[in-house]
Amino acid sequence: MSEQKAIIIGASSGIGKELAKELSRRGYTLGLAARREELLAELRGELAPPAYIRRMDVSQPVSARQVLQELLAEMGDVELVVINAGISKHKASWEEEQQTIDTNVAGFVALARVAMDYFTRRGAGHLVGISSVAGLRGFGISAAYCASKAFISMYMQALRQKSTRLGLNIAVTDIRPGFIDTPLISGRKYPFWVVSAETAARQIYTAIRKRKRLAYVPRRWRPVAWLLKALPDWLFIRLPV
Ligand SMILES: NC(=O)c1ccc[n+]([C@@H]2O[C@H](COP(=O)([O-])OP(=O)(O)OC[C@H]3O[C@@H](n4cnc5c(N)ncnc54)[C@H](OP(=O)(O)O)[C@@H]3O)[C@@H](O)[C@H]2O)c1
């Protein structure tokens, strides 16, 4: 089997960290990026060598793009880029909403463009973005987060449409997690049907292997998503979240 190479942005904890371990077990050579470089260095010790690590702050798009370009050049022939980095604040202040938009929206676009340009030059590739079930409706407790995840899903749909229209061999996969047991939701009031980050990573790997367009993680969130989308507005706005 030929060597496969992948980059995970936001690999220092939670879903990104477990996905790194899963892909490493499956034979991928990995590039890992996040702000907490010391956690990436620890994680590298658990992966099959070589693994490349880079400090990257996604909310600083110019430098983040440069870091990704350098990592792609250093690793060479990268097949898969996963943009997992994201933040979520409940009852956010304006500053927190701004940070959410900088990270989840502006950062995502900045890096997705680098990946798509790279795959276009390479002639093939696979972009995976982590959105959320929260992107399906606007919950008052986390308005900017829900809107940012809706943006990511719609942006990836557009990239997929463009790739198909131009006959490019680039897959675009939208991963929509429900609740995953990671630092992002620790102390939250409402989580239900929570699964471990390991389970999420296994299901994300399956979606990657099948080059799926869209995957709910865990899979049992699919009917919840359907219900959320189907709820009439007059009923949705009365939900206590
Ligand atoms: N957990 C859930 O229930 C859930 C549900 C739906 C969607 N998601 C999505 O899943 C993704 C991963 O979240 P998680 O649950 O695994 O949370 P997590 O454990 O907090 O991990 C978030 C990751 O994003 C990175 N990150 C955040 N801001 C960044 C920045 N400015 N620059 C670079 N990296 C940044 C973090 O690295 P550093 O802090 O080291 O930079 C970390 O590696 C997020 O996009 C989240 O929105 C999670």
The ligand as an ORCA input file, in Angstrom:
! r2SCAN-3c Opt
* xyz 0 1
  N     -17.353     18.205     21.309
  C     -18.532     18.352     20.727
  O     -19.569     17.969     21.279
  C     -18.630     18.978     19.351
  C     -19.886     19.036     18.737
  C     -19.995     19.587     17.475
  C     -18.887     20.076     16.824
  N     -17.655     20.023     17.452
  C     -16.520     20.584     16.725
  O     -15.447     19.670     16.731
  C     -14.215     20.391     16.591
  C     -13.224     19.897     17.635
  O     -13.698     20.225     18.926
  P     -13.464     19.328     20.214
  O     -14.800     18.991     20.739
  O     -12.518     18.252     19.945
  O     -12.878     20.441     21.204
  P     -11.429     20.682     21.834
  O     -10.982     19.475     22.567
  O     -11.565     21.968     22.551
  O     -10.477     20.849     20.565
  C     -10.472     22.003     19.785
  C      -9.227     21.979     18.911
  O      -9.261     23.169     18.101
  C      -8.018     23.842     18.257
  N      -8.172     25.289     18.135
  C      -9.081     26.086     18.726
  N      -8.838     27.376     18.420
  C      -7.746     27.362     17.601
  C      -6.978     28.384     16.977
  N      -7.282     29.689     17.103
  N      -5.918     28.022     16.228
  C      -5.580     26.712     16.090
  N      -6.254     25.709     16.662
  C      -7.328     26.040     17.414
  C      -7.534     23.474     19.658
  O      -6.118     23.615     19.724
  P      -5.334     24.752     20.569
  O      -6.256     25.223     21.646
  O      -4.111     24.041     21.045
  O      -5.044     25.797     19.550
  C      -7.945     22.008     19.736
  O      -6.971     21.198     19.143
  C     -14.565     21.869     16.742
  O     -14.612     22.464     15.470
  C     -15.954     21.841     17.360
  O     -16.706     22.979     17.054
  C     -17.502     19.484     18.690
*
